[in-house]
Amino acid sequence: MVTRAARYSLVFDAEHEAAIEETQAMARYTRLFLIGGLVIGLGLLQATHTARAAPDDTASVNAGFKQAWIALDVDRLRSYLADDAIITDPAFGTFHGPTEFGAFVQGFILQNPGLSVSWSESAVVLDTAVYRGFFTSDAIRATGANRVIEIDTMVVSQGKVIAVVGQLDLSDADTARFVAALSGR
């Protein structure tokens, strides 16, 4: 004869085992879900990584862009830019695409007789190059500054410049003097 306590124990044990099996099944599904998500995430990361410019590509585009500036070759400078490139210059504004930027550079050359441009070495990481530009001209020297230093960050994608963001180096005395002269101080 099975006592009431024994019957309860058998029912409890069966329910308990069912709950354990259900929990284990959920744990298996959760692990599969997490592993699947991880595989998909790594795949997306790899796809994003391969779409970026290789450092050698970024370095060569950066070097060509800087050489075009040194030569004051507006057409060659524009050839490095993607159609939707955005160039932000701290003193002169934002330019969209090669046509706008080319027009700015052409005007800048005309307004700065004796313009000379040189560049520091670039630090290149994946699709990004960071470097300093050194600009001098008769107009810059007329402000009491010998030269102006701009810190630039360039981003390259598929062999073209998609963005350049510049920032005047105000820690440099000549650049600070130039900015003060422009602002009337």
Secondary structure as UniProt FT lines:
FT   HELIX           4..51
FT   HELIX           55..70
FT   TURN            71..72
FT   HELIX           74..79
FT   STRAND          81..89
FT   TURN            90..92
FT   STRAND          93..96
FT   HELIX           97..111
FT   TURN            113..114
FT   STRAND          116..119
FT   STRAND          123..125
FT   TURN            126..127
FT   STRAND          128..136
FT   HELIX           138..141
FT   TURN            142..144
FT   STRAND          148..157
FT   TURN            158..159
FT   STRAND          160..168
FT   TURN            170..171
FT   HELIX           173..182
FT   TURN            183..184
//
